[in-house]
Amino acid sequence: MDVALAPSAALPEPISPELVLVSPPEVARLARSFLSLEPPAAAQVATAPEREFGAVELGTVWFFSVAATLGPLLLYLLASRSG
């Protein structure tokens, strides 16, 4: 079956705009007739509600951040005094 003569029932799935760009003129003309004038709707993604962190969680992050910064500094100072 020649695609240029295919009825709309022969092309049941959506046609890619990229396919229209690379197709021969006859097929592109047919494909353009099936394209919607409206852009496709954006997919709605379900998002989880944002969780707010409490004082305990933030305090823990703060403690480990300070310890990760000062720990190597203190080890460096101890090593430089003894050697």
DAHU-V8829 format. One record per residue. N is the residue number from 1. PSI is psi in radians with two decimals (999 if undefined). Layout:
n & psi
N & PSI
N & PSI
//
This chain:
n & psi
1 & 2.30
2 & 2.28
3 & -0.57
4 & -0.41
5 & 0.08
6 & 2.34
7 & 2.93
8 & -0.46
9 & -0.38
10 & -0.28
11 & 1.32
12 & -0.36
13 & 2.83
14 & 2.57
15 & 2.31
16 & 2.35
17 & -0.52
18 & -0.63
19 & -0.64
20 & -0.66
21 & -0.58
22 & 0.02
23 & 2.78
24 & 2.76
25 & -0.70
26 & -0.76
27 & -0.67
28 & -0.68
29 & -0.78
30 & -0.76
31 & -0.68
32 & -0.56
33 & -0.41
34 & -0.26
35 & 2.51
36 & 2.56
37 & -0.41
38 & 2.44
39 & 2.66
40 & 2.53
41 & 2.53
42 & 2.47
43 & 2.35
44 & 2.16
45 & 2.24
46 & 2.23
47 & 2.52
48 & 2.54
49 & 2.51
50 & 2.41
51 & 2.28
52 & 2.38
53 & 2.49
54 & -3.07
55 & -0.61
56 & -0.80
57 & -0.79
58 & -0.65
59 & -0.67
60 & -0.77
61 & -0.73
62 & -0.80
63 & -0.85
64 & -0.54
65 & -0.77
66 & -0.74
67 & -0.66
68 & -0.41
69 & -0.81
70 & -0.46
71 & -0.99
72 & -0.57
73 & -0.77
74 & -0.70
75 & -0.66
76 & -0.77
77 & -0.69
78 & -0.70
79 & -0.61
80 & -0.47
81 & -0.64
82 & -0.21
83 & 999
//
